[in-house]
């Protein structure tokens, strides 16, 4: 037969005692921003949105190259001469600055 425990030992012991819903008690006094997200049964977890940064940067590069080809045709073949070369250099500089700013601003 198993020996019986003393009455004082059973009263002091907290093992097995029902303590209620601890997560609810903890959340009741927290503010909204302190509560962990995605922990409750009704919370939804959505997948991350696709990242299109590199695609937009590549598209900006392709547009800049196409603009340079068009400017070279217009300035060097149609206009020609020294004025054509100066116009082409100005168009290259403008295209470069615009492309760098656009690629830098894509975040």
N, CA, C and O atoms as a Tinker XYZ file with bonds, in Angstrom:
   428  protein
     1  N      0.805000   -1.175000    0.000000    73     2
     2  CA     0.000000    0.000000    0.000000    64     1     3
     3  C      0.857000    1.251000    0.000000    63     2     4     5
     4  O      1.943000    1.273000    0.579000    81     3
     5  N      0.353000    2.310000   -0.664000    73     3     6
     6  CA     1.128000    3.541000   -0.745000    64     5     7
     7  C      0.884000    4.391000    0.494000    63     6     8     9
     8  O     -0.250000    4.498000    0.962000    81     7
     9  N      1.939000    4.995000    1.026000    73     7    10
    10  CA     1.743000    5.848000    2.205000    64     9    11
    11  C      0.989000    7.113000    1.818000    63    10    12    13
    12  O      1.185000    7.658000    0.732000    81    11
    13  N      0.132000    7.569000    2.711000    73    11    14
    14  CA    -0.642000    8.779000    2.448000    64    13    15
    15  C      0.201000   10.006000    2.735000    63    14    16    17
    16  O      1.016000   10.035000    3.658000    81    15
    17  N     -0.022000   11.015000    1.911000    73    15    18
    18  CA     0.709000   12.254000    2.096000    64    17    19
    19  C      0.067000   13.060000    3.212000    63    18    20    21
    20  O     -1.109000   12.890000    3.533000    81    19
    21  N      0.852000   13.921000    3.780000    73    19    22
    22  CA     0.318000   14.786000    4.825000    64    21    23
    23  C     -0.582000   15.836000    4.195000    63    22    24    25
    24  O     -0.424000   16.186000    3.026000    81    23
    25  N     -1.502000   16.321000    4.959000    73    23    26
    26  CA    -2.464000   17.310000    4.472000    64    25    27
    27  C     -1.781000   18.615000    4.096000    63    26    28    29
    28  O     -2.201000   19.259000    3.135000    81    27
    29  N     -0.746000   19.029000    4.815000    73    27    30
    30  CA    -0.070000   20.296000    4.519000    64    29    31
    31  C      0.680000   20.213000    3.196000    63    30    32    33
    32  O      0.788000   21.209000    2.481000    81    31
    33  N      1.196000   19.042000    2.868000    73    31    34
    34  CA     1.917000   18.874000    1.609000    64    33    35
    35  C      0.967000   19.010000    0.429000    63    34    36    37
    36  O      1.337000   19.595000   -0.589000    81    35
    37  N     -0.240000   18.488000    0.540000    73    35    38
    38  CA    -1.204000   18.576000   -0.542000    64    37    39
    39  C     -1.700000   20.003000   -0.730000    63    38    40    41
    40  O     -1.980000   20.396000   -1.862000    81    39
    41  N     -1.817000   20.770000    0.300000    73    39    42
    42  CA    -2.295000   22.135000    0.195000    64    41    43
    43  C     -1.234000   23.026000   -0.445000    63    42    44    45
    44  O     -1.576000   23.882000   -1.261000    81    43
    45  N      0.045000   22.850000   -0.100000    73    43    46
    46  CA     1.118000   23.692000   -0.613000    64    45    47
    47  C      1.485000   23.353000   -2.056000    63    46    48    49
    48  O      2.030000   24.199000   -2.766000    81    47
    49  N      1.207000   22.182000   -2.482000    73    47    50
    50  CA     1.598000   21.759000   -3.822000    64    49    51
    51  C      0.738000   22.448000   -4.890000    63    50    52    53
    52  O     -0.488000   22.482000   -4.785000    81    51
    53  N      1.386000   22.986000   -5.899000    73    51    54
    54  CA     0.660000   23.630000   -7.004000    64    53    55
    55  C      0.589000   22.726000   -8.227000    63    54    56    57
    56  O      0.017000   23.096000   -9.252000    81    55
    57  N      1.169000   21.549000   -8.113000    73    55    58
    58  CA     1.175000   20.632000   -9.239000    64    57    59
    59  C     -0.239000   20.135000   -9.517000    63    58    60    61
    60  O     -0.929000   19.656000   -8.617000    81    59
    61  N     -0.660000   20.254000  -10.774000    73    59    62
    62  CA    -1.953000   19.743000  -11.169000    64    61    63
    63  C     -3.104000   20.687000  -10.912000    63    62    64    65
    64  O     -4.242000   20.373000  -11.260000    81    63
    65  N     -2.848000   21.818000  -10.320000    73    63    66
    66  CA    -3.915000   22.759000  -10.031000    64    65    67
    67  C     -4.260000   23.531000  -11.309000    63    66    68    69
    68  O     -3.364000   23.926000  -12.055000    81    67
    69  N     -5.550000   23.747000  -11.560000    73    67    70
    70  CA    -6.003000   24.477000  -12.742000    64    69    71
    71  C     -5.724000   25.960000  -12.555000    63    70    72    73
    72  O     -6.129000   26.554000  -11.556000    81    71
    73  N     -5.030000   26.556000  -13.523000    73    71    74
    74  CA    -4.674000   27.961000  -13.408000    64    73    75
    75  C     -5.383000   28.818000  -14.447000    63    74    76    77
    76  O     -5.082000   30.007000  -14.554000    81    75
    77  N     -6.283000   28.279000  -15.193000    73    75    78
    78  CA    -7.020000   29.063000  -16.183000    64    77    79
    79  C     -6.246000   29.205000  -17.480000    63    78    80    81
    80  O     -5.191000   28.597000  -17.663000    81    79
    81  N     -6.778000   30.007000  -18.367000    73    79    82
    82  CA    -6.156000   30.234000  -19.661000    64    81    83
    83  C     -5.080000   31.313000  -19.507000    63    82    84    85
    84  O     -5.395000   32.502000  -19.459000    81    83
    85  N     -3.826000   30.902000  -19.431000    73    83    86
    86  CA    -2.732000   31.838000  -19.185000    64    85    87
    87  C     -2.522000   32.798000  -20.350000    63    86    88    89
    88  O     -2.168000   33.956000  -20.127000    81    87
    89  N     -2.728000   32.353000  -21.577000    73    87    90
    90  CA    -2.509000   33.240000  -22.715000    64    89    91
    91  C     -3.544000   34.350000  -22.738000    63    90    92    93
    92  O     -3.230000   35.477000  -23.119000    81    91
    93  N     -4.774000   34.051000  -22.338000    73    91    94
    94  CA    -5.800000   35.085000  -22.313000    64    93    95
    95  C     -5.512000   36.105000  -21.222000    63    94    96    97
    96  O     -5.687000   37.306000  -21.431000    81    95
    97  N     -5.075000   35.639000  -20.067000    73    95    98
    98  CA    -4.766000   36.565000  -18.979000    64    97    99
    99  C     -3.617000   37.476000  -19.360000    63    98   100   101
   100  O     -3.631000   38.664000  -19.038000    81    99
   101  N     -2.624000   36.933000  -20.040000    73    99   102
   102  CA    -1.473000   37.729000  -20.449000    64   101   103
   103  C     -1.874000   38.742000  -21.504000    63   102   104   105
   104  O     -1.400000   39.878000  -21.470000    81   103
   105  N     -2.731000   38.366000  -22.434000    73   103   106
   106  CA    -3.147000   39.265000  -23.501000    64   105   107
   107  C     -4.151000   40.313000  -23.032000    63   106   108   109
   108  O     -4.285000   41.362000  -23.662000    81   107
   109  N     -4.843000   40.049000  -21.955000    73   107   110
   110  CA    -5.888000   40.973000  -21.517000    64   109   111
   111  C     -5.306000   42.314000  -21.092000    63   110   112   113
   112  O     -5.929000   43.348000  -21.334000    81   111
   113  N     -4.145000   42.331000  -20.473000    73   111   114
   114  CA    -3.583000   43.593000  -20.001000    64   113   115
   115  C     -2.556000   44.185000  -20.961000    63   114   116   117
   116  O     -2.065000   45.285000  -20.709000    81   115
   117  N     -2.212000   43.502000  -22.051000    73   115   118
   118  CA    -1.279000   44.052000  -23.025000    64   117   119
   119  C     -2.014000   44.967000  -23.997000    63   118   120   121
   120  O     -3.211000   44.815000  -24.239000    81   119
   121  N     -1.277000   45.906000  -24.539000    73   119   122
   122  CA    -1.855000   46.716000  -25.615000    64   121   123
   123  C     -1.763000   45.934000  -26.910000    63   122   124   125
   124  O     -1.114000   44.889000  -26.970000    81   123
   125  N     -2.415000   46.444000  -27.951000    73   123   126
   126  CA    -2.504000   45.697000  -29.203000    64   125   127
   127  C     -1.131000   45.453000  -29.823000    63   126   128   129
   128  O     -0.867000   44.362000  -30.328000    81   127
   129  N     -0.264000   46.445000  -29.790000    73   127   130
   130  CA     1.028000   46.288000  -30.449000    64   129   131
   131  C      1.979000   45.378000  -29.686000    63   130   132   133
   132  O      3.003000   44.974000  -30.236000    81   131
   133  N      1.673000   45.047000  -28.447000    73   131   134
   134  CA     2.517000   44.142000  -27.683000    64   133   135
   135  C      2.128000   42.680000  -27.881000    63   134   136   137
   136  O      2.882000   41.782000  -27.506000    81   135
   137  N      0.980000   42.440000  -28.455000    73   135   138
   138  CA     0.525000   41.074000  -28.625000    64   137   139
   139  C      1.254000   40.441000  -29.806000    63   138   140   141
   140  O      1.409000   41.079000  -30.847000    81   139
   141  N      1.698000   39.209000  -29.661000    73   139   142
   142  CA     2.362000   38.545000  -30.780000    64   141   143
   143  C      1.368000   38.256000  -31.902000    63   142   144   145
   144  O      0.228000   37.867000  -31.648000    81   143
   145  N      1.806000   38.448000  -33.128000    73   143   146
   146  CA     0.932000   38.236000  -34.275000    64   145   147
   147  C      0.989000   36.787000  -34.731000    63   146   148   149
   148  O      2.023000   36.129000  -34.614000    81   147
   149  N     -0.108000   36.306000  -35.240000    73   147   150
   150  CA    -0.143000   34.970000  -35.814000    64   149   151
   151  C     -0.142000   33.857000  -34.794000    63   150   152   153
   152  O      0.206000   32.728000  -35.139000    81   151
   153  N     -0.515000   34.121000  -33.551000    73   151   154
   154  CA    -0.487000   33.086000  -32.523000    64   153   155
   155  C     -1.851000   32.508000  -32.225000    63   154   156   157
   156  O     -1.949000   31.394000  -31.711000    81   155
   157  N     -2.898000   33.235000  -32.534000    73   155   158
   158  CA    -4.236000   32.785000  -32.193000    64   157   159
   159  C     -4.790000   31.850000  -33.254000    63   158   160   161
   160  O     -4.263000   31.780000  -34.364000    81   159
   161  N     -5.856000   31.130000  -32.912000    73   159   162
   162  CA    -6.425000   30.194000  -33.875000    64   161   163
   163  C     -7.122000   30.892000  -35.045000    63   162   164   165
   164  O     -7.259000   30.298000  -36.115000    81   163
   165  N     -7.564000   32.137000  -34.864000    73   163   166
   166  CA    -8.284000   32.828000  -35.937000    64   165   167
   167  C     -7.370000   33.704000  -36.778000    63   166   168   169
   168  O     -7.820000   34.246000  -37.787000    81   167
   169  N     -6.102000   33.864000  -36.405000    73   167   170
   170  CA    -5.184000   34.705000  -37.166000    64   169   171
   171  C     -4.780000   34.007000  -38.453000    63   170   172   173
   172  O     -4.578000   32.793000  -38.484000    81   171
   173  N     -4.665000   34.801000  -39.519000    73   171   174
   174  CA    -4.287000   34.249000  -40.816000    64   173   175
   175  C     -2.863000   34.667000  -41.135000    63   174   176   177
   176  O     -2.434000   35.769000  -40.794000    81   175
   177  N     -2.149000   33.788000  -41.782000    73   175   178
   178  CA    -0.792000   34.078000  -42.232000    64   177   179
   179  C     -0.821000   34.093000  -43.752000    63   178   180   181
   180  O     -1.175000   33.102000  -44.392000    81   179
   181  N     -0.442000   35.234000  -44.318000    73   179   182
   182  CA    -0.449000   35.378000  -45.765000    64   181   183
   183  C      0.965000   35.215000  -46.305000    63   182   184   185
   184  O      1.931000   35.591000  -45.641000    81   183
   185  N      1.092000   34.658000  -47.500000    73   183   186
   186  CA     2.435000   34.530000  -48.088000    64   185   187
   187  C      2.981000   35.901000  -48.464000    63   186   188   189
   188  O      2.226000   36.846000  -48.696000    81   187
   189  N      4.290000   35.991000  -48.518000    73   187   190
   190  CA     4.930000   37.254000  -48.872000    64   189   191
   191  C      4.617000   37.607000  -50.332000    63   190   192   193
   192  O      4.516000   36.733000  -51.193000    81   191
   193  N      4.469000   38.881000  -50.574000    73   191   194
   194  CA     4.211000   39.335000  -51.933000    64   193   195
   195  C      5.456000   39.127000  -52.790000    63   194   196   197
   196  O      6.575000   39.218000  -52.287000    81   195
   197  N      5.270000   38.850000  -54.074000    73   195   198
   198  CA     6.444000   38.647000  -54.929000    64   197   199
   199  C      7.271000   39.928000  -55.035000    63   198   200   201
   200  O      6.730000   41.033000  -55.058000    81   199
   201  N      8.577000   39.760000  -55.097000    73   199   202
   202  CA     9.498000   40.887000  -55.160000    64   201   203
   203  C      9.838000   41.155000  -56.623000    63   202   204   205
   204  O     10.470000   40.329000  -57.282000    81   203
   205  N      9.414000   42.320000  -57.130000    73   203   206
   206  CA     9.627000   42.657000  -58.539000    64   205   207
   207  C     10.723000   43.692000  -58.726000    63   206   208   209
   208  O     10.808000   44.289000  -59.799000    81   207
   209  N     11.556000   43.927000  -57.737000    73   207   210
   210  CA    12.577000   44.959000  -57.832000    64   209   211
   211  C     13.558000   44.692000  -58.964000    63   210   212   213
   212  O     13.835000   45.576000  -59.775000    81   211
   213  N     14.077000   43.483000  -59.016000    73   211   214
   214  CA    15.084000   43.180000  -60.030000    64   213   215
   215  C     14.494000   43.218000  -61.433000    63   214   216   217
   216  O     15.172000   43.612000  -62.381000    81   215
   217  N     13.242000   42.813000  -61.569000    73   215   218
   218  CA    12.600000   42.875000  -62.874000    64   217   219
   219  C     12.427000   44.318000  -63.332000    63   218   220   221
   220  O     12.636000   44.627000  -64.505000    81   219
   221  N     12.046000   45.201000  -62.412000    73   219   222
   222  CA    11.904000   46.615000  -62.764000    64   221   223
   223  C     13.251000   47.245000  -63.101000    63   222   224   225
   224  O     13.332000   48.076000  -64.005000    81   223
   225  N     14.296000   46.864000  -62.395000    73   223   226
   226  CA    15.634000   47.375000  -62.708000    64   225   227
   227  C     16.097000   46.909000  -64.082000    63   226   228   229
   228  O     16.679000   47.683000  -64.842000    81   227
   229  N     15.839000   45.651000  -64.398000    73   227   230
   230  CA    16.197000   45.130000  -65.712000    64   229   231
   231  C     15.412000   45.832000  -66.819000    63   230   232   233
   232  O     15.961000   46.152000  -67.873000    81   231
   233  N     14.143000   46.064000  -66.573000    73   231   234
   234  CA    13.314000   46.768000  -67.549000    64   233   235
   235  C     13.812000   48.199000  -67.764000    63   234   236   237
   236  O     13.811000   48.688000  -68.894000    81   235
   237  N     14.234000   48.871000  -66.700000    73   235   238
   238  CA    14.801000   50.219000  -66.828000    64   237   239
   239  C     16.074000   50.190000  -67.663000    63   238   240   241
   240  O     16.290000   51.066000  -68.501000    81   239
   241  N     16.904000   49.200000  -67.440000    73   239   242
   242  CA    18.140000   49.067000  -68.231000    64   241   243
   243  C     17.829000   48.845000  -69.716000    63   242   244   245
   244  O     18.462000   49.450000  -70.581000    81   243
   245  N     16.874000   47.993000  -70.001000    73   243   246
   246  CA    16.513000   47.708000  -71.398000    64   245   247
   247  C     15.950000   48.957000  -72.078000    63   246   248   249
   248  O     16.269000   49.224000  -73.236000    81   247
   249  N     15.125000   49.718000  -71.376000    73   247   250
   250  CA    14.565000   50.951000  -71.938000    64   249   251
   251  C     15.678000   51.967000  -72.188000    63   250   252   253
   252  O     15.660000   52.666000  -73.201000    81   251
   253  N     16.643000   52.054000  -71.277000    73   251   254
   254  CA    17.761000   52.989000  -71.459000    64   253   255
   255  C     18.604000   52.607000  -72.676000    63   254   256   257
   256  O     19.009000   53.481000  -73.442000    81   255
   257  N     18.868000   51.335000  -72.860000    73   255   258
   258  CA    19.641000   50.885000  -74.025000    64   257   259
   259  C     18.872000   51.154000  -75.315000    63   258   260   261
   260  O     19.456000   51.593000  -76.306000    81   259
   261  N     17.562000   50.892000  -75.306000    73   259   262
   262  CA    16.749000   51.175000  -76.500000    64   261   263
   263  C     16.746000   52.668000  -76.804000    63   262   264   265
   264  O     16.790000   53.059000  -77.970000    81   263
   265  N     16.695000   53.510000  -75.769000    73   263   266
   266  CA    16.739000   54.965000  -75.984000    64   265   267
   267  C     18.084000   55.380000  -76.573000    63   266   268   269
   268  O     18.130000   56.237000  -77.456000    81   267
   269  N     19.179000   54.785000  -76.099000    73   267   270
   270  CA    20.500000   55.117000  -76.651000    64   269   271
   271  C     20.617000   54.710000  -78.116000    63   270   272   273
   272  O     21.216000   55.432000  -78.913000    81   271
   273  N     20.057000   53.570000  -78.473000    73   271   274
   274  CA    20.085000   53.144000  -79.881000    64   273   275
   275  C     19.271000   54.102000  -80.740000    63   274   276   277
   276  O     19.690000   54.467000  -81.838000    81   275
   277  N     18.100000   54.510000  -80.236000    73   275   278
   278  CA    17.281000   55.461000  -80.990000    64   277   279
   279  C     17.972000   56.820000  -81.100000    63   278   280   281
   280  O     17.939000   57.436000  -82.165000    81   279
   281  N     18.591000   57.297000  -80.030000    73   279   282
   282  CA    19.309000   58.571000  -80.084000    64   281   283
   283  C     20.508000   58.497000  -81.019000    63   282   284   285
   284  O     20.810000   59.465000  -81.717000    81   283
   285  N     21.195000   57.357000  -81.040000    73   283   286
   286  CA    22.341000   57.234000  -81.951000    64   285   287
   287  C     21.886000   57.307000  -83.404000    63   286   288   289
   288  O     22.548000   57.938000  -84.228000    81   287
   289  N     20.775000   56.674000  -83.725000    73   287   290
   290  CA    20.262000   56.735000  -85.090000    64   289   291
   291  C     19.846000   58.162000  -85.445000    63   290   292   293
   292  O     20.186000   58.664000  -86.516000    81   291
   293  N     19.114000   58.806000  -84.549000    73   291   294
   294  CA    18.621000   60.159000  -84.837000    64   293   295
   295  C     19.774000   61.163000  -84.905000    63   294   296   297
   296  O     19.860000   61.955000  -85.843000    81   295
   297  N     20.654000   61.125000  -83.910000    73   295   298
   298  CA    21.697000   62.154000  -83.828000    64   297   299
   299  C     22.845000   61.931000  -84.810000    63   298   300   301
   300  O     23.327000   62.885000  -85.420000    81   299
   301  N     23.287000   60.692000  -84.968000    73   299   302
   302  CA    24.476000   60.454000  -85.769000    64   301   303
   303  C     24.171000   60.239000  -87.247000    63   302   304   305
   304  O     24.956000   60.657000  -88.099000    81   303
   305  N     23.069000   59.609000  -87.565000    73   303   306
   306  CA    22.780000   59.315000  -88.966000    64   305   307
   307  C     21.934000   60.418000  -89.597000    63   306   308   309
   308  O     22.248000   60.894000  -90.688000    81   307
   309  N     20.876000   60.820000  -88.925000    73   307   310
   310  CA    19.981000   61.820000  -89.513000    64   309   311
   311  C     20.598000   63.221000  -89.398000    63   310   312   313
   312  O     20.694000   63.936000  -90.395000    81   311
   313  N     21.022000   63.618000  -88.171000    73   311   314
   314  CA    21.577000   64.970000  -87.997000    64   313   315
   315  C     23.007000   65.020000  -88.519000    63   314   316   317
   316  O     23.350000   65.901000  -89.307000    81   315
   317  N     23.831000   64.091000  -88.089000    73   315   318
   318  CA    25.209000   63.996000  -88.561000    64   317   319
   319  C     26.075000   65.184000  -88.159000    63   318   320   321
   320  O     25.594000   66.164000  -87.590000    81   319
   321  N     27.343000   65.073000  -88.464000    73   319   322
   322  CA    28.292000   66.151000  -88.215000    64   321   323
   323  C     28.594000   66.349000  -86.742000    63   322   324   325
   324  O     28.303000   65.505000  -85.894000    81   323
   325  N     29.194000   67.510000  -86.474000    73   323   326
   326  CA    29.591000   67.839000  -85.112000    64   325   327
   327  C     28.376000   68.054000  -84.220000    63   326   328   329
   328  O     28.394000   67.652000  -83.056000    81   327
   329  N     27.343000   68.665000  -84.727000    73   327   330
   330  CA    26.127000   68.883000  -83.951000    64   329   331
   331  C     25.464000   67.579000  -83.556000    63   330   332   333
   332  O     24.909000   67.461000  -82.463000    81   331
   333  N     25.521000   66.606000  -84.440000    73   331   334
   334  CA    24.966000   65.285000  -84.140000    64   333   335
   335  C     25.702000   64.602000  -83.003000    63   334   336   337
   336  O     25.093000   63.988000  -82.127000    81   335
   337  N     27.045000   64.720000  -83.030000    73   335   338
   338  CA    27.842000   64.119000  -81.968000    64   337   339
   339  C     27.583000   64.811000  -80.620000    63   338   340   341
   340  O     27.478000   64.151000  -79.587000    81   339
   341  N     27.485000   66.124000  -80.645000    73   339   342
   342  CA    27.207000   66.857000  -79.402000    64   341   343
   343  C     25.817000   66.485000  -78.882000    63   342   344   345
   344  O     25.636000   66.280000  -77.682000    81   343
   345  N     24.854000   66.401000  -79.767000    73   343   346
   346  CA    23.493000   66.006000  -79.358000    64   345   347
   347  C     23.474000   64.584000  -78.803000    63   346   348   349
   348  O     22.793000   64.297000  -77.818000    81   347
   349  N     24.232000   63.701000  -79.453000    73   347   350
   350  CA    24.284000   62.312000  -78.998000    64   349   351
   351  C     24.913000   62.224000  -77.607000    63   350   352   353
   352  O     24.423000   61.478000  -76.759000    81   351
   353  N     25.988000   62.971000  -77.360000    73   351   354
   354  CA    26.625000   62.975000  -76.034000    64   353   355
   355  C     25.673000   63.523000  -74.973000    63   354   356   357
   356  O     25.622000   62.997000  -73.862000    81   355
   357  N     24.922000   64.567000  -75.300000    73   355   358
   358  CA    23.962000   65.125000  -74.352000    64   357   359
   359  C     22.842000   64.123000  -74.072000    63   358   360   361
   360  O     22.406000   63.982000  -72.929000    81   359
   361  N     22.383000   63.437000  -75.097000    73   359   362
   362  CA    21.325000   62.434000  -74.924000    64   361   363
   363  C     21.823000   61.253000  -74.086000    63   362   364   365
   364  O     21.083000   60.719000  -73.260000    81   363
   365  N     23.088000   60.845000  -74.304000    73   363   366
   366  CA    23.664000   59.755000  -73.506000    64   365   367
   367  C     23.759000   60.151000  -72.039000    63   366   368   369
   368  O     23.427000   59.355000  -71.161000    81   367
   369  N     24.210000   61.373000  -71.764000    73   367   370
   370  CA    24.324000   61.841000  -70.387000    64   369   371
   371  C     22.954000   61.921000  -69.714000    63   370   372   373
   372  O     22.797000   61.509000  -68.564000    81   371
   373  N     21.966000   62.454000  -70.433000    73   371   374
   374  CA    20.613000   62.550000  -69.873000    64   373   375
   375  C     20.023000   61.165000  -69.616000    63   374   376   377
   376  O     19.404000   60.939000  -68.577000    81   375
   377  N     20.208000   60.249000  -70.544000    73   375   378
   378  CA    19.688000   58.888000  -70.376000    64   377   379
   379  C     20.363000   58.194000  -69.200000    63   378   380   381
   380  O     19.705000   57.502000  -68.423000    81   379
   381  N     21.671000   58.377000  -69.068000    73   379   382
   382  CA    22.402000   57.779000  -67.949000    64   381   383
   383  C     21.896000   58.305000  -66.610000    63   382   384   385
   384  O     21.650000   57.523000  -65.691000    81   383
   385  N     21.739000   59.609000  -66.494000    73   383   386
   386  CA    21.283000   60.200000  -65.229000    64   385   387
   387  C     19.874000   59.725000  -64.886000    63   386   388   389
   388  O     19.596000   59.372000  -63.740000    81   387
   389  N     18.990000   59.715000  -65.875000    73   387   390
   390  CA    17.624000   59.259000  -65.626000    64   389   391
   391  C     17.603000   57.793000  -65.206000    63   390   392   393
   392  O     16.888000   57.432000  -64.271000    81   391
   393  N     18.372000   56.948000  -65.881000    73   391   394
   394  CA    18.399000   55.518000  -65.556000    64   393   395
   395  C     18.962000   55.285000  -64.150000    63   394   396   397
   396  O     18.440000   54.455000  -63.406000    81   395
   397  N     20.018000   56.008000  -63.785000    73   395   398
   398  CA    20.607000   55.833000  -62.455000    64   397   399
   399  C     19.620000   56.252000  -61.371000    63   398   400   401
   400  O     19.493000   55.571000  -60.353000    81   399
   401  N     18.929000   57.356000  -61.576000    73   399   402
   402  CA    17.962000   57.832000  -60.579000    64   401   403
   403  C     16.799000   56.836000  -60.446000    63   402   404   405
   404  O     16.375000   56.521000  -59.334000    81   403
   405  N     16.297000   56.354000  -61.557000    73   403   406
   406  CA    15.169000   55.411000  -61.519000    64   405   407
   407  C     15.570000   54.107000  -60.844000    63   406   408   409
   408  O     14.832000   53.586000  -60.009000    81   407
   409  N     16.743000   53.576000  -61.205000    73   407   410
   410  CA    17.197000   52.306000  -60.605000    64   409   411
   411  C     17.455000   52.478000  -59.110000    63   410   412   413
   412  O     17.202000   51.565000  -58.324000    81   411
   413  N     17.960000   53.652000  -58.719000    73   411   414
   414  CA    18.226000   53.903000  -57.308000    64   413   415
   415  C     16.936000   54.041000  -56.511000    63   414   416   417
   416  O     16.891000   53.643000  -55.347000    81   415
   417  N     15.890000   54.595000  -57.109000    73   415   418
   418  CA    14.629000   54.823000  -56.390000    64   417   419
   419  C     13.756000   53.587000  -56.278000    63   418   420   421
   420  O     12.809000   53.577000  -55.492000    81   419
   421  N     14.049000   52.546000  -57.043000    73   419   422
   422  CA    13.261000   51.300000  -56.954000    64   421   423
   423  C     13.657000   50.593000  -55.668000    63   422   424   425
   424  O     14.788000   50.132000  -55.516000    81   423
   425  N     12.701000   50.517000  -54.740000    73   423   426
   426  CA    12.998000   49.890000  -53.448000    64   425   427
   427  C     12.018000   48.796000  -53.158000    63   426   428
   428  O     12.106000   48.150000  -52.113000    81   427
